[in-house]
Amino acid sequence: MRRAEHPAAERILLHISDTHLRAGIPHLFDSVDGAASLTRALDGIEASGLRPDAVVFTGDLADLGEPAAYGVLRALVEPFAQRLGARLLWVMGNHDDRAAFRARLLDDDGSADPLRPVDRVDELDGLRVVTLDTSVPGHHHGEVTPAQREWLRDVLATPAPLGTILAMHHPPIPSVLPLASTVELRDQAGLAEIIRGTDVRGIIAGHLHYSTFATFAGVPVSVASSTCYAQDLTVPVGGTRPQDGAQAFNLVHVYDDTIVHSVVPIDAPRPLEHIDAGEALRRLQAAGIQTSLSASRIAPPTEPLTVLR
């Protein structure tokens, strides 16, 4: 028998971004129903049997910052997270309203300082997730203030057992759509100076409405597309063209020595075959490979499988 090169992931995150939910009239562009597409995404994850440790929403949760829109989001997501036993981590975006965000998602009236950024640290059994609020009230570009940078420096001064994931809305990378430079994260060099050489193993973000990957200060950056609408990257060069299609979310598998980011479309094409977990385990055993897939956790199929080749 040969053991597979990698054991099971230490932690799994479900990374969702840019839900853009609305209260009252739910549709964007007269036809896009963000709540319906988010529901399909959650249903697909739950049906798969995947059990993430946390669900991270990286901003633009409410399209207009309406308090009732956060209520819609919470009603959709909280029962889902409870059934899966997953933590919920919320990140502010440029379309979000800090007061409504705090009150409706964090049960915080913000009376101490209603305008302060919503920054926080969450621990997932050794994996640290740092939420950084890059929003600028009244504007759509992103910023990290000097005070936030010093706060982040202090947090990262002590490494976490499994390292740190930095979750933010505005990604610190170039966009392939030129117009996006009007709403990009500003003064990225200042943030890079804080992150470089720390235990930050990955940065997850949203904002761009398409899936993309890069590095920043030597750290991998993973941007999740929107569950609401996506940008068409085949638009004639120089323009932008949002589309009701290609919506997606990401899965983040954290291993001891690497982190794997996977893009999952919400509306998947027709499958060509289905090999269930029991059959997969039998094939692995026949190939002489030991993996983290456990026979004790898999129910055998009730009837013979038909496999297309």
Disulfide bonds with the S-S distance in Angstrom:
none
